[in-house]
């Protein structure tokens, strides 16, 4: 078997068997599962959390409409309880914990409802907000009835303006499609960001570990450094892919069984296949670009503790790309986004964002991809040179000056 | 059929680490590299292994350049020991062995043989970080030899080992040599080189200052040692013509003399003065030669 495959396989299997990997995967899987079942979980905890609110209705006419209104807007977790005693007694009821709160209803001088809400703390904004909204409806009904408006007229008044956005370009996405695309693009961008950071760091520290444990010298005397570098990069890529597939499978299947609305919101159903294809292409290229950089940087340090400061500049680039992409989600057509989508460091995220949301001419995608591939090629070429020298270099090394030193080592 | 270095020079910027080294190591020989720290031994080894390219000159093994296609013929024990701390000994050796082109079954057999031979069969399933330094070194040695290399390069193989383990390793090295492996090793322990090598080379600041067969080197060195144990005052011998160095010991004196003839004059001088328990004429030790050649160059 070719040495490249031996290195790749070794990297893959040892990473997969590592306890830290298994634990991280389990924890993340649980998180994904929890996240996709969030509505069930919240429901479960809220089951017993009905709020009882006492009501002192000084008008004698507001309690019924308010109760009706609450029911109409489907607020089943607030239970109203009419109370005829004094406010002091009511306050005591709250303090003793019989009620969660009490509401005092009255008319103001214009004969319209007003209310005061009493609770031990007013940290919970949910209950008073719901009560306020319902009371607002009651008030609107009363006020409009007073000036003689019919309920239909009121409905007309509050109906929202029909406002349609229509894209004139033939391939442009409709508004609905755009919303769905935004959801998916956001998730994929975030995944890209997370995976580049996590696994890029893993590669850098992997290389640094081999160097610091000095096993590197045996390794480079057995197999060419270039094969080692790429064996490692692709091995870790497979690890990340494995983890991604596990998480995706869990997320997707639990979404399918629990939250159809969420699935629709993300728009997995109407997204063209090409978006997924581009996602994979840009994801892989982005990964290779950064992974090569991380591997080279890892080869320059002698101890694992020095990895972090060394890779920080590259990490910041990834973060910058992510934030530009976040900005681009709402303004994908701005010339800033168009420009950055050709810069190789940003292209994997930004060009993908554009492809996902806009009709982008194919030549633009091709140019961006070509630039990206050429850059990866250049990095791989120089990277493997630096790597070859870097792995023989020991001593304190936290500056980029070492790149020069490393290249010098590989010269004649 | 041999390892040949011809006019090999390596410069790092302005620093010349190895300067015009020409050596030929016949197949099946054991060749010793001696030198103080920084003399250029490790750099020379790295060039032989192809990890560094020589600035000038060529290195060939049986007439061909050494590259990764031949890595299954070459074994290497680096001076800086290192293994994966978290991996089990067996997993580790399987990985390193496969990188040297061996298949798994063959590796397992070799692992069993070597662990048995080094009297540590129970370590196969242990993680390297759990082993003592000396035992890690044994594992590292196994990693260097399990693919039965034709050319074995050992950088300071015996440093940091206790005498029992030094013997174990030495025997293993001698066995490998008897099976036809060409072995190049470096050390600053003279007695190991003296004991194991037919040919050697003393490096100093990148240049070989002494190079050749051990016997030749000793003979051409000229100077000899005399050891005298006697109950008579011997201090006056320090100024005896032909005596280069003298060192008083508890039982007598050690002298270094310019040539064999001087010993006869000294013997004649002291023979009637009293009781002499021991009078021995000895070959110079490698240590003497090393200090003379490298120490002199320091001044």
Interface residues (C-beta under 8 A of the other chain):
Chain A: X1 X3 X6 X7 X10 X14 X210 X213 X214 X215 X216 X217 X218 X219 X220 X221 X222 X223 X224 X392 X394 X408 X409 X410 X411 X412
Chain B: X12 X13 X46 X49 X50 X51 X52 X53 X54 X55 X68 X71 X74 X76 X78 X80 X81 X82 X83 X84 X85 X87 X91 X95 X96 X98 X99 X100 X140 X143 X144
